Amino acid sequence: MNEVNEKNIVDKVRDFVEEECKKPTSKYGYEPFENHFKPVVQYAILLANKFGVDRELVEISAWLHDIGSIIYGRENHHITGCEIAEKKLMEFNYPKEKIELVKKCIFNHRGSKGHNLDTLEEKIIVDADSLANFDNVEGILKAAFLYENLNQLEARKSIFKKLTNKYNQLSFDYSKDIIKPKYDAVVLLFGGNEK
Ligand SMILES: [Fe+2]
């Protein structure tokens, strides 16, 4: 294989995730690739640059963080995601110690699981995941109506609560600064009488 023409590891990982999203078996169809994975990666790069960590590793973790959810469904996707990531990254000859850190990022990315975040890389993935939600309010609405069967009032309250929790749980003040205008808009549009 000509080294110049060989795809870099981040492209290989992104292509793998896109292929999985395109499959008819993908649990949430192709939409998450454009509407969730891409913005998470963009925010993860922004934070990786800001905090001077291994950008490649953070990008790979961002692409893979929800892969378990795509292939097997949401339940335990932090665990299934680790297994899938380990297998794929070994196939791509990614260094073993870096694979372990990617797995830590995937395992601990679910705020609702209350895991401790030890490393900057883990905090970056969790913050990027939360920030991306603010760019896809329509996706949260879709989930509320379609998957959770909420009525309009319940959906409005649910969005407000979800995004308020996401905002309050951000690790970095830098993340809060980035998203503050959008969070203010959430309060204005969905805050109702609770604001
Ligand atoms: Fe996510």
Boltz pocket constraint, residues with backbone or C-beta under 6 A from the ligand:
constraints:
  - pocket:
      binder: B
      contacts: [[A, 36], [A, 40], [A, 65], [A, 66], [A, 129]]
      max_distance: 6.0
